[in-house]
């Protein structure tokens, strides 16, 4: 078998499947979904504040359990041409993101919490016979965060909090490779653990106004996994693939302003330091001729995202919510691949909070993400995918909160 036939195609495939950089998904709870996560660091008053801002734990005065499920469903459609021909290719996008949080006051003014969150997630899934099958079929990355936090109330106006984040990264890509009949296929699976920290503060300016600041550290993953190259007759495989993957630091600044006895205005500025993703190297990638290393450069830039939300207290039990989030684009249009369909977008949301009893409440939320079309421009030798990608998705969340006494 002549490796020279496969080498250019395989490098094109691997460069196509590196995960999209702007894949942060701030769906840590359903209670914040209805306001598009406006007031993130200032207004979260249930146990999920263990991630949003640990300083907010001091507003919880009893043991509390929060169970949340977030569902994401959407599609992305490529329109353009590749070395195969012209037309369209559609990718499904979807998944269920569960999380839980538990808080327990330990001493006066001191609260402890644990939980799980999914701060990053992204995926595309094109058919194996699609127009862009040599760029990508399946691409998926998920980061699960196991959170431990403490909150301390210094006085009636000021609280601080912080904790550690133990994170699990799962990354996989699959693509077809030309050179045989039928096509060959490459699979790359990587898994890794990393750890970081988060620090927050919350300040009550007056009874109607408060501000919160939350800082989340970058996390480095020393990922390991396996790489397999399938031809029609034989599979080449190794189990010592390696890559170091850095996820960026994030900062959230939130405000909460009571306007009337029924209405509260919320706002948040999100900063993400995407520029740390300057390049990514996959080591020991399997090919028919042996293992190779592939380095993919990025041209990412830091982003600011903005949310504005409103809560309206209809009665003692029911609170209605709505919000708008403006999401920036960190990646570039010069070398974008079909595996990266994220872009600047506008997310509009609605939701509700229902206080069923003193100890039990429910939250629901829905959001639609209007994503701007992106330019796809990926070339490597005779292989290419050039066109535009049109993407949209919907998010639905449900949450139950128990005050355990």
NUMAR-249667 format. One record per residue: residue in three letters; x, y, z of N, C-alpha, C in turn. Coordinates in steps of 0.02 Angstrom, whole numbers, padded with zeros to 5 digits, always signed. Atoms other than C-alpha are relative to their C-alpha. Layout:
residues N
ALAXYZXYZXYZ/...
***
This chain:
residues 405
UNK+00043-00060+00000+00000+00000+00000+00044+00062+00000/UNK-00042-00059+00007+00072+00168-00051-00026+00056+00045/UNK+00020-00051-00048+00065+00290+00093-00005+00069-00032/UNK+00002-00066+00032+00094+00438-00025-00070+00018-00025/UNK+00068-00013+00022-00084+00419-00086-00042+00029+00056/UNK+00042-00018-00057-00155+00444+00088+00023+00062+00038/UNK-00027-00052-00044-00041+00572+00169-00033+00068-00009/UNK+00031-00066+00006-00110+00734+00093-00073+00000+00022/UNK+00071+00003-00019-00290+00678+00116-00008-00005+00075/UNK+00006+00009-00073-00261+00625+00297+00014+00065+00036/UNK-00015-00064-00032-00181+00791+00343-00057+00049-00009/UNK+00058-00043+00012-00329+00882+00264-00056-00018+00049/UNK+00053+00024-00045-00449+00775+00367+00014+00021+00071/UNK-00016-00015-00070-00357+00801+00532-00006+00075+00014/UNK+00006-00073-00009-00347+00989+00507-00073+00022+00001/UNK+00071-00017+00002-00533+00991+00471-00035-00016+00065/UNK+00037+00025-00057-00581+00900+00629+00020+00028+00067/UNK-00016-00031-00064-00496+01003+00761-00061+00039+00023/UNK+00064-00027-00023-00637+01063+00871-00003+00076-00008/UNK+00011-00072+00005-00711+01234+00850+00019+00035+00064/UNK-00025-00034-00059-00639+01362+00968-00055+00034+00040/UNK+00052-00037-00037-00796+01460+01011-00058-00047+00015/UNK+00050+00050-00014-00892+01315+01086-00022+00003+00073/UNK+00023-00003-00068-00925+01377+01262-00076+00003+00002/UNK+00072+00006-00004-01102+01335+01312-00022+00015+00072/UNK+00015-00018-00070-01159+01429+01469-00068-00025+00023/UNK+00064+00029-00020-01301+01309+01508+00010-00040+00064/UNK-00015+00034-00063-01259+01270+01689-00062-00014+00041/UNK+00063+00011-00036-01440+01277+01748-00058+00021-00045/UNK+00059-00022+00036-01617+01304+01690-00028+00064+00029/UNK+00027-00061-00030-01655+01444+01811+00027+00063-00033/UNK-00028-00057+00035-01539+01561+01715-00015+00002-00075/UNK+00012+00003+00072-01590+01504+01541-00054+00049-00022/UNK+00056-00044+00018-01751+01606+01542+00020+00073-00008/UNK-00025-00069+00008-01652+01769+01559+00063+00002-00041/UNK-00060+00004+00041-01514+01714+01438+00063+00009+00042/UNK-00055-00002-00048-01400+01703+01590+00023+00071+00016/UNK-00013-00067-00024-01409+01889+01622+00001-00002+00077/UNK-00008+00001-00072-01358+01926+01801+00038-00060+00026/UNK-00035+00062-00015-01247+01770+01797+00035+00002+00067/UNK-00039-00001-00061-01129+01820+01937-00033+00037+00057/UNK+00032-00042-00051-01253+01929+02032-00067-00025+00024/UNK+00070+00014-00014-01424+01848+02031-00016-00074+00012/UNK+00014+00071-00010-01406+01658+02044-00006-00015+00075/UNK+00012+00010-00072-01485+01616+02213-00018-00071+00018/UNK+00007+00071-00017-01497+01427+02202+00069-00032+00001/UNK-00064+00034-00010-01362+01296+02225+00045+00001-00061/UNK-00042-00003+00060-01302+01313+02044+00048+00060+00002/UNK-00048-00055-00008-01214+01473+02101+00068-00026+00022/UNK-00065+00031-00014-01077+01352+02156+00046+00007-00059/UNK-00041-00011+00060-01018+01370+01976-00003+00073-00023/UNK+00009-00067+00028-01090+01540+01926+00037+00053+00040/UNK-00037-00045-00045-01017+01632+02077-00007-00027+00070/UNK+00004+00033-00065-00975+01542+02238-00017+00049+00056/UNK+00019-00049-00051-01000+01704+02336-00075+00000+00011/UNK+00072+00002-00007-01186+01684+02303-00026-00055+00045/UNK+00021+00053-00045-01191+01528+02412-00024+00026+00067/UNK+00019-00027-00065-01210+01639+02564-00073+00024+00002/UNK+00071-00018+00001-01387+01683+02507-00044-00062+00011/UNK+00036+00062-00012-01438+01500+02535+00008-00019+00073/UNK-00003+00007-00073-01482+01469+02717-00017-00070+00024/UNK+00013+00069-00021-01521+01282+02716+00031-00046-00052/UNK-00024+00048+00049-01463+01124+02631-00047+00001-00060/UNK+00041-00006+00061-01522+01127+02451+00028-00047-00054/UNK-00017+00044+00056-01523+01006+02304-00033+00027-00063/UNK+00024-00024+00065-01540+01063+02123+00015-00054-00052/UNK-00008+00046+00056-01568+00944+01977-00022+00036-00063/UNK+00013-00038+00062-01559+01017+01801+00012-00045-00061/UNK-00012+00031+00065-01578+00949+01625-00007+00051-00054/UNK+00000-00046+00056-01534+01051+01471+00002-00041-00065/UNK+00000+00033+00065-01579+00988+01297+00015+00049-00056/UNK-00019-00042+00056-01499+01060+01140-00015-00038-00065/UNK+00017+00032+00063-01565+01023+00965+00004+00052-00056/UNK-00005-00046+00055-01522+01103+00800+00030-00033-00061/UNK-00029+00027+00061-01443+01085+00630+00049+00052-00029/UNK-00045-00043+00037-01305+01155+00522+00002-00025-00072/UNK+00000+00020+00071-01311+01155+00331+00055+00037-00037/UNK-00051-00028+00043-01161+01180+00219-00027+00006-00071/UNK+00018-00011+00070-01195+01256+00048+00062+00024-00037/UNK-00060-00020+00036-01052+01263-00075+00026-00056-00043/UNK-00030+00049+00042-00930+01154-00166+00060-00031+00035/UNK-00059+00034-00023-00795+01028-00127+00031-00036-00059/UNK-00031+00037+00055-00679+00919-00230-00046-00056-00026/UNK+00048+00051+00022-00826+00797-00240-00051+00029-00048/UNK+00051-00032+00041-00948+00921-00317-00030+00059+00036/UNK+00035-00057-00030-01072+01060-00275-00067-00024+00029/UNK+00064+00018-00030-01227+01055-00166-00003+00019+00073/UNK+00009-00013-00071-01274+01046+00017+00018-00062+00041/UNK-00012+00054-00048-01228+00941+00169-00027+00023+00067/UNK+00033-00019-00063-01326+00940+00332+00028-00039+00058/UNK-00025+00029-00062-01260+00907+00507-00053+00008+00054/UNK+00044-00005-00059-01369+00867+00657+00040+00022+00060/UNK-00030-00025-00061-01331+00952+00821-00049-00015+00057/UNK+00046+00013-00055-01403+00894+00986+00033-00037+00056/UNK-00025+00036-00057-01379+00823+01158-00038+00020+00063/UNK+00030-00012-00066-01440+00815+01338+00055+00013+00049/UNK-00051-00020-00048-01339+00903+01472-00030+00001+00070/UNK+00025+00001-00068-01383+00851+01650+00051+00031+00048/UNK-00045-00026-00052-01312+00932+01806-00037-00003+00067/UNK+00029-00003-00068-01339+00933+01994+00044+00043+00043/UNK-00037-00041-00048-01287+01045+02138-00030-00013+00070/UNK+00022+00010-00069-01295+01021+02326+00038+00048+00045/UNK-00031-00046-00047-01262+01151+02461-00017-00021+00072/UNK+00012+00012-00071-01245+01135+02649+00036+00054+00041/UNK-00033-00046-00046-01214+01275+02775+00037-00038+00054/UNK-00041+00035-00050-01073+01219+02890+00006+00039+00064/UNK-00007-00045-00058-01050+01367+03006-00038+00064-00017/UNK+00031-00064+00016-01131+01538+03022+00041+00038-00053/UNK-00030-00038+00055-01094+01635+02862+00048-00040-00044/UNK-00046+00043+00038-01002+01485+02785-00039-00057-00031/UNK+00040+00049+00036-01080+01374+02651+00045-00040-00047/UNK-00038+00046+00044-01007+01223+02558-00046-00028-00054/UNK+00040+00026+00055-01066+01156+02390+00042-00045-00045/UNK-00029+00042+00053-01029+01021+02262-00049-00003-00058/UNK+00045+00006+00057-01098+00992+02089+00036-00019-00063/UNK-00028+00013+00066-01071+00955+01906-00029+00050-00049/UNK+00021-00046+00053-01080+01072+01756+00033-00021-00065/UNK-00030+00012+00065-01043+01064+01570+00014+00068-00032/UNK-00013-00068+00025-00958+01229+01529+00019+00004-00073/UNK-00019+00000+00071-00899+01178+01355-00029-00062-00034/UNK+00025+00057+00040-00982+01070+01222-00008+00023-00072/UNK+00007-00017+00070-00983+01064+01033-00003-00065-00040/UNK+00001+00060+00042-01021+00941+00894-00032+00013-00067/UNK+00032+00003+00065-01061+00914+00711-00001-00073-00022/UNK+00007+00070+00020-01116+00754+00625-00027-00002-00072/UNK+00018+00005+00071-01114+00742+00434-00001-00074-00021/UNK+00004+00068+00024-01159+00584+00339+00065-00023-00032/UNK-00062+00027+00028-01020+00469+00280+00003+00004-00076/UNK-00001-00008+00072-01072+00496+00100-00015+00072-00021/UNK+00018-00069+00014-01097+00685+00111+00053+00034-00043/UNK-00044-00041+00042-01018+00819+00004+00064+00019+00036/UNK-00058-00022-00039-00897+00862+00146+00029-00057+00041/UNK-00021+00057-00041-00856+00687+00206+00076-00003+00010/UNK-00072+00000-00008-00669+00715+00178+00023+00056+00047/UNK-00015-00051-00051-00676+00868+00291-00020-00024+00069/UNK+00024+00022-00066-00780+00794+00432-00062-00043-00008/UNK+00064+00034-00010-00911+00667+00476-00022+00015+00072/UNK+00018-00012-00069-00921+00661+00666+00055+00039+00036/UNK-00046-00039-00041-00837+00794+00775-00035+00017+00065/UNK+00034-00010-00064-00875+00807+00960+00051+00012+00055/UNK-00040-00013-00059-00799+00882+01116-00046+00020+00057/UNK+00039-00016-00060-00872+00889+01291+00047+00006+00059/UNK-00038-00009-00062-00798+00955+01453-00049-00001+00058/UNK+00041+00005-00060-00879+00901+01617+00040+00026+00059/UNK-00033-00033-00056-00837+01002+01773-00030-00025+00065/UNK+00020+00022-00067-00846+00926+01948+00022+00054+00048/UNK-00011-00062-00036-00862+01079+02058-00003-00011+00075/UNK+00003-00006-00073-00820+01104+02242+00010+00073+00018/UNK-00002-00072-00014-00854+01277+02313-00015+00015+00073/UNK+00018-00026-00066-00863+01375+02475-00019+00074-00009/UNK+00019-00070-00001-00947+01542+02508+00004+00027+00071/UNK-00008-00030-00066-00911+01660+02653-00029+00070+00000/UNK+00033-00065-00007-01018+01807+02707+00040+00043+00049/UNK-00041-00043-00041-00905+01946+02771-00044+00047+00042/UNK+00049-00042-00035-01047+02065+02815-00064+00000-00041/UNK+00064+00001+00034-01223+02106+02758+00004+00023-00073/UNK-00007-00025+00067-01158+02188+02600+00047-00043-00044/UNK-00055+00028+00039-01007+02085+02547+00010-00074+00015/UNK-00015+00071-00006-00978+01899+02514+00054-00018-00050/UNK-00050+00025+00046-00834+01805+02436-00007-00076-00004/UNK+00005+00072+00008-00818+01628+02372+00051-00025-00050/UNK-00047+00029+00047-00710+01509+02274-00002-00076+00005/UNK-00002+00073-00002-00668+01329+02241+00045-00028-00054/UNK-00041+00036+00048-00586+01199+02131-00044-00033-00051/UNK+00035+00032+00056-00638+01125+01964+00042-00059-00024/UNK-00030+00060+00028-00594+00947+01918-00038-00017-00064/UNK+00035+00003+00064-00633+00930+01733+00022-00060-00041/UNK-00011+00057+00044-00648+00785+01612-00016+00020-00071/UNK+00008-00016+00070-00623+00813+01426-00007-00064-00041/UNK+00009+00055+00049-00688+00693+01292-00003+00031-00069/UNK-00005-00030+00066-00642+00731+01112+00006-00056-00051/UNK-00005+00051+00052-00673+00625+00957-00016+00030-00068/UNK+00013-00021+00069-00669+00649+00770+00000-00062-00045/UNK+00002+00052+00051-00712+00539+00622-00008+00033-00068/UNK+00006-00026+00068-00691+00572+00437+00018-00055-00050/UNK-00018+00044+00054-00679+00483+00272+00065+00025-00033/UNK-00063-00016+00032-00513+00478+00178+00000-00030-00070/UNK+00000+00028+00068-00501+00460-00013+00064-00041-00012/UNK-00059+00039+00019-00380+00341-00097-00015-00073-00009/UNK+00021+00069+00009-00474+00176-00090-00073-00001-00021/UNK+00071+00010+00017-00640+00106-00151-00025-00061+00038/UNK+00028-00064-00023-00738+00118-00041+00051+00041+00039/UNK-00046-00044-00035-00661+00263+00056+00027-00033+00063/UNK-00026+00017-00066-00549+00235+00205-00030+00048+00051/UNK+00029-00041-00054-00594+00312+00373+00050+00007+00056/UNK-00045-00012-00057-00497+00390+00516-00041+00019+00062/UNK+00032-00014-00065-00552+00393+00700+00055+00022+00048/UNK-00046-00023-00052-00464+00491+00837-00040+00016+00062/UNK+00035-00008-00064-00523+00481+01018+00051+00021+00052/UNK-00044-00024-00052-00442+00580+01159-00040+00013+00063/UNK+00032-00012-00064-00484+00589+01344+00053+00027+00048/UNK-00048-00027-00047-00403+00686+01484-00033+00035+00058/UNK+00022-00036-00060-00419+00764+01656+00041+00063+00009/UNK-00035-00062-00017-00374+00940+01708-00032+00031+00061/UNK+00027-00033-00060-00399+01052+01857+00012+00074-00003/UNK-00006-00072-00002-00426+01235+01888-00033+00027+00063/UNK+00030-00032-00058-00505+01358+02009-00048+00055-00023/UNK+00044-00057+00013-00639+01491+02020-00005+00042+00063/UNK+00006-00047-00055-00655+01646+02129-00055+00050-00016/UNK+00054-00047+00012-00802+01763+02152-00012+00046+00059/UNK+00022-00046-00052-00869+01909+02249-00068+00027-00018/UNK+00066-00030+00010-01041+01985+02272-00008+00057+00050/UNK+00006-00059-00043-01078+02158+02339-00070+00029-00009/UNK+00066-00030-00001-01248+02228+02388+00008+00075+00009/UNK-00009-00073-00003-01242+02413+02345-00053+00031+00044/UNK+00056-00021-00043-01413+02443+02424-00052-00056-00003/UNK+00049+00055+00001-01569+02337+02455-00025-00020-00069/UNK+00026+00013+00066-01615+02348+02271+00053-00014-00053/UNK-00054+00005+00050-01445+02337+02185+00057-00043+00026/UNK-00060+00038-00018-01304+02211+02186+00039-00016-00063/UNK-00045+00014+00055-01155+02168+02079+00042-00061+00019/UNK-00040+00059-00012-01056+02008+02060+00055-00008-00052/UNK-00057+00012+00044-00888+01961+01984+00024-00071+00011/UNK-00023+00070-00004-00832+01783+01944+00057-00011-00049/UNK-00059+00014+00041-00663+01726+01877+00012-00076-00001/UNK-00012+00071+00008-00632+01550+01808+00067-00009-00034/UNK-00068+00007+00025-00453+01493+01777+00002-00039-00065/UNK-00010+00046+00057-00386+01414+01617+00014-00070+00026/UNK-00012+00070-00018-00371+01224+01619+00039-00034-00055/UNK-00041+00038+00047-00237+01119+01536-00016-00075+00006/UNK+00013+00072+00002-00279+00940+01484+00058-00035-00036/UNK-00050+00043+00032-00143+00812+01448-00038-00062-00022/UNK+00047+00051+00023-00256+00704+01343+00035-00060-00031/UNK-00024+00062+00029-00226+00523+01293-00057-00034-00036/UNK+00054+00035+00035-00320+00409+01176+00026-00048-00052/UNK-00017+00047+00053-00318+00302+01022-00015+00031-00068/UNK+00008-00023+00069-00304+00332+00835-00003-00061-00045/UNK+00010+00058+00043-00369+00210+00705-00012+00022-00072/UNK+00009-00012+00072-00358+00211+00515-00028-00063-00031/UNK+00034+00057+00029-00482+00095+00430+00004+00003-00076/UNK+00004+00008+00072-00453+00038+00251-00052-00055-00014/UNK+00050+00053+00014-00574-00080+00159+00024-00070+00021/UNK-00025+00067-00014-00459-00227+00202+00033-00008+00067/UNK-00038+00006-00062-00364-00187+00362-00007+00064+00041/UNK+00003-00057-00046-00366-00072+00514+00069+00009+00033/UNK-00062-00017-00034-00211+00016+00580-00018+00039+00063/UNK+00022-00030-00063-00223+00067+00763+00057+00007+00049/UNK-00045-00006-00058-00122+00135+00908-00039+00029+00058/UNK+00035-00020-00061-00174+00170+01087+00041+00050+00041/UNK-00041-00048-00037-00045+00302+01132+00001+00069-00034/UNK+00007-00068+00026-00108+00457+01046+00002+00050+00057/UNK-00008-00049-00053-00069+00615+01145-00013+00070-00028/UNK+00008-00071+00017-00115+00800+01144-00009+00041+00063/UNK+00011-00048-00054-00105+00948+01262-00050+00052-00024/UNK+00055-00045+00020-00265+01051+01254-00014+00049+00055/UNK+00013-00053-00048-00288+01217+01342-00069+00030-00012/UNK+00064-00036+00003-00461+01287+01381+00008+00067+00035/UNK-00017-00068-00020-00471+01474+01412-00029+00021+00067/UNK+00027-00033-00059-00497+01580+01565-00063+00039-00019/UNK+00062-00037+00012-00667+01664+01583-00014+00047+00059/UNK+00020-00049-00051-00732+01816+01679-00072+00021-00014/UNK+00069-00024+00006-00913+01864+01711-00012+00056+00050/UNK+00019-00056-00042-00972+02031+01780-00075+00011-00007/UNK+00073-00003+00003-01157+02037+01825-00029+00052+00047/UNK+00036-00048-00042-01282+02161+01896-00072-00023+00007/UNK+00071+00012-00013-01455+02144+01971-00030+00064+00030/UNK+00030-00063-00022-01566+02297+01990-00076-00009+00005/UNK+00072+00002-00010-01741+02292+02066-00029+00067-00022/UNK+00032-00060+00026-01848+02416+01969-00063+00017+00037/UNK+00062-00008-00039-02015+02391+02057-00006-00062+00045/UNK+00010+00059-00043-02085+02267+02183-00014-00063-00041/UNK+00013+00058+00043-02124+02154+02034+00052-00012-00054/UNK-00044+00005+00058-01987+02187+01907+00073+00010+00019/UNK-00073-00003-00012-01798+02156+01910+00036-00002-00066/UNK-00041-00003+00060-01673+02203+01775+00068-00033+00014/UNK-00062+00037-00009-01520+02092+01750+00046+00012-00060/UNK-00048-00007+00055-01361+02108+01648+00066-00033+00017/UNK-00065+00032-00009-01196+02017+01622+00044+00014-00060/UNK-00052-00002+00052-01036+02044+01524+00044-00062+00010/UNK-00041+00061-00001-00943+01882+01481+00064+00013-00040/UNK-00064-00004+00035-00758+01884+01435+00032-00069-00002/UNK-00033+00064+00009-00670+01730+01364+00066+00010-00036/UNK-00067-00012+00026-00483+01726+01330+00019-00055-00050/UNK-00010+00051+00050-00487+01621+01171+00069+00002-00032/UNK-00066-00006+00033-00316+01685+01114+00051-00049+00027/UNK-00047+00051-00023-00232+01550+01220+00001-00060-00047/UNK+00001+00054+00048-00283+01429+01083+00039+00019-00063/UNK-00040-00020+00058-00138+01473+00968+00013-00057-00047/UNK-00011+00058+00043-00111+01296+00904-00018-00063+00039/UNK+00014+00065-00030-00151+01114+00937+00039-00053-00038/UNK-00040+00053+00031-00038+00965+00905-00027-00068+00021/UNK+00018+00070-00011-00100+00786+00889+00061-00043-00014/UNK-00059+00043+00007+00041+00662+00918-00022-00073-00010/UNK+00011+00071+00013+00047+00482+00857-00068-00013-00034/UNK+00060+00012+00041-00093+00495+00729+00015-00058-00047/UNK-00011+00060+00040-00111+00328+00641-00011+00012-00074/UNK+00006+00001+00072-00082+00317+00454+00021-00070-00025/UNK-00024+00065+00025-00051+00165+00341+00076-00006+00001/UNK-00072+00002+00000+00133+00214+00342+00032+00010+00068/UNK-00027-00011-00067+00154+00239+00530-00035+00056+00035/UNK+00029-00054-00038+00121+00374+00657+00031+00067-00019/UNK-00024-00067+00015+00134+00561+00623-00028+00048+00052/UNK+00026-00055-00041+00112+00722+00720-00029+00054-00045/UNK+00033-00052+00040-00006+00855+00655-00011+00061+00045/UNK+00010-00063-00037-00002+01036+00715-00045+00046-00040/UNK+00048-00044+00033-00148+01149+00673+00003+00069+00033/UNK-00001-00067-00029-00128+01338+00699-00070+00029+00005/UNK+00062-00038-00007-00270+01448+00761+00016+00074-00006/UNK-00005-00073+00001-00299+01633+00735-00057+00029+00041/UNK+00057-00020-00041-00422+01655+00877+00014+00065+00037/UNK-00005-00061-00039-00457+01813+00971-00050-00002+00058/UNK+00042-00002-00059-00535+01852+01139-00069+00029-00017/UNK+00068-00023+00014-00722+01885+01147-00033+00029+00062/UNK+00046-00026-00049-00847+01986+01246-00071-00018-00022/UNK+00070+00014+00012-01026+01923+01256-00042+00040+00051/UNK+00041-00043-00042-01172+02020+01331-00070-00029+00007/UNK+00068+00023-00012-01337+01971+01411-00039+00054+00037/UNK+00047-00045-00034-01487+02076+01463-00064-00038+00012/UNK+00059+00039-00017-01634+02001+01554-00048+00037+00045/UNK+00052-00031-00040-01796+02042+01644-00040-00054+00035/UNK+00043+00044-00038-01892+01953+01782-00061+00038+00024/UNK+00062-00031-00020-02074+01991+01817-00037-00046+00047/UNK+00035+00040-00051-02159+01927+01975-00075+00008-00010/UNK+00071-00003+00014-02336+01888+01920-00042-00005+00063/UNK+00032+00007-00065-02389+01832+02094+00050-00032+00047/UNK-00047+00027-00050-02314+01755+02251+00033-00065-00022/UNK-00027+00065+00020-02286+01588+02163+00035+00002-00068/UNK-00023+00003+00069-02249+01631+01981+00041+00061-00020/UNK-00043-00053+00028-02106+01733+01906+00015-00016-00073/UNK-00012+00008+00072-02091+01758+01718+00067+00032-00018/UNK-00067-00023+00018-01924+01785+01630+00007+00007-00075/UNK-00019-00005+00070-01854+01842+01464+00070+00029-00003/UNK-00068-00026+00005-01681+01885+01399+00026-00001-00070/UNK-00035-00003+00064-01565+01922+01255+00075-00005+00014/UNK-00072+00006-00006-01384+01866+01238+00031+00012-00068/UNK-00037-00015+00061-01265+01936+01107+00067-00036+00005/UNK-00058+00044-00004-01127+01809+01071+00049+00018-00055/UNK-00051-00018+00048-00964+01855+00986+00032-00060-00034/UNK-00034+00052+00039-00859+01755+00862+00075+00005+00013/UNK-00071-00002-00015-00682+01706+00909+00043-00027-00056/UNK-00041+00030+00053-00624+01604+00759-00003+00042-00063/UNK-00008-00041+00060-00580+01666+00585-00033-00031-00060/UNK+00032+00023+00060-00657+01652+00413+00049-00021-00055/UNK-00049+00014+00053-00494+01628+00317+00013-00074-00009/UNK-00015+00071+00004-00467+01444+00358-00053-00042+00035/UNK+00053+00035-00037-00633+01392+00437-00020-00064-00037/UNK+00020+00064+00028-00686+01211+00412-00073-00014+00015/UNK+00071+00018-00010-00857+01127+00406-00012-00027+00070/UNK+00009+00023-00069-00825+01058+00581-00011+00059+00048/UNK+00009-00060-00041-00832+01237+00648-00055+00043-00030/UNK+00057-00037+00027-01005+01309+00615-00025+00054+00048/UNK+00021-00051-00047-01014+01426+00765+00020+00069-00025/UNK-00012-00067+00024-01019+01613+00739-00030+00050+00050/UNK+00036-00048-00040-01081+01775+00813-00075-00012-00007/UNK+00071+00018+00000-01263+01754+00860-00039+00041+00050/UNK+00046-00032-00047-01414+01819+00954-00045-00054+00029/UNK+00040+00050-00034-01498+01708+01082-00057+00035+00038/UNK+00060-00028-00032-01676+01753+01136-00033-00054+00042/UNK+00025+00051-00046-01752+01665+01285-00062+00024+00038/UNK+00055-00011-00047-01908+01650+01393+00003-00055+00052/UNK+00000+00051-00053-01937+01556+01555-00048+00019+00056/UNK+00044-00011-00058-02031+01542+01718+00028-00036+00061/UNK-00016+00031-00065-02002+01503+01901-00065-00008+00038/UNK+00061+00013-00038-02140+01421+02003+00018-00027+00068/UNK-00012+00020-00069-02132+01410+02192-00059-00043+00023/UNK+00056+00045-00016-02238+01256+02225-00014-00003+00074/UNK+00008+00000-00073-02208+01258+02413+00062+00034+00030/UNK-00057-00032-00032-02087+01326+02540+00065-00037-00015/UNK-00060+00041+00009-01967+01183+02506+00013-00021-00072/UNK-00007+00026+00068-01995+01146+02320-00018+00053-00051/UNK+00014-00046+00055-01984+01253+02163+00023-00030-00066/UNK-00017+00025+00068-01972+01225+01975+00018+00059-00044/UNK-00017-00049+00051-01891+01320+01833-00002-00033-00068/UNK-00002+00022+00070-01916+01302+01646+00027+00058-00042/UNK-00026-00051+00045-01831+01394+01504+00005-00025-00071/UNK-00007+00016+00071-01823+01400+01316+00038+00057-00034/UNK-00037-00051+00037-01703+01490+01199+00010-00023-00071/UNK-00018+00013+00070-01677+01502+01012+00061+00041-00017/UNK-00062-00033+00017-01505+01545+00946+00001+00015-00075/UNK-00004-00022+00069-01502+01647+00785+00074+00010-00017/UNK-00072+00000+00013-01327+01611+00718+00014+00027-00070/UNK-00016-00031+00064-01251+01716+00580+00034-00051-00045/UNK-00035+00046+00046-01197+01618+00423+00075+00012+00002/UNK-00072-00006-00002-01011+01581+00419+00030-00023-00066/UNK-00037+00017+00061-00886+01568+00277+00042-00062+00013/UNK-00042+00059-00002-00808+01396+00250+00052+00005-00055/UNK-00054-00009+00049-00639+01405+00164+00059-00044+00020/UNK-00051+00047-00021-00532+01251+00186+00029-00034-00061/UNK-00034+00028+00058-00402+01194+00060+00062-00037+00022/UNK-00063+00037-00010-00262+01066+00057+00013-00041-00063/UNK-00014+00035+00062-00191+01016-00111-00062-00001-00045/UNK+00059+00007+00044-00330+00948-00222-00065-00006+00040/UNK+00059+00005-00042-00450+00933-00074-00021+00069+00025/UNK+00023-00065-00024-00559+01079-00025-00074-00004+00018/UNK+00071-00010-00015-00727+01133+00048-00009+00075+00007/UNK+00009-00073+00003-00782+01310+00006-00074+00016-00005/UNK+00070-00019+00002-00950+01389+00041-00020+00037+00063/UNK+00026-00030-00062-01058+01445+00187-00037-00053+00040/UNK+00038+00044-00044-01134+01359+00337-00054+00041+00035/UNK+00058-00032-00031-01307+01404+00404-00022-00043+00059/UNK+00011+00038-00060-01340+01352+00583-00052+00033+00044/UNK+00045-00025-00053-01477+01370+00714-00011-00056+00050/UNK+00015+00051-00049-01519+01282+00874-00049+00026+00052/UNK+00048-00014-00053-01647+01275+01013+00023-00033+00064/UNK-00021+00025-00066-01616+01250+01198-00061-00001+00046/UNK+00055+00007-00048-01744+01186+01325+00029-00024+00066/UNK-00026+00020-00065-01711+01172+01511-00055-00007+00051/UNK+00045+00011-00056-01802+01106+01664+00042-00010+00063/UNK-00037+00003-00063-01749+01117+01845-00046-00007+00059/UNK+00036+00007-00064-01811+01062+02016+00048+00018+00057/UNK-00040-00022-00056-01746+01141+02176-00036-00018+00066/UNK+00027+00019-00064-01773+01066+02349+00040+00033+00056/UNK-00029-00022-00063-01738+01156+02512-00010-00054+00052/UNK+00004+00060-00041-01698+01013+02629-00002+00014+00074/UNK+00006-00017-00071-01704+01107+02793+00066+00001+00035/
***
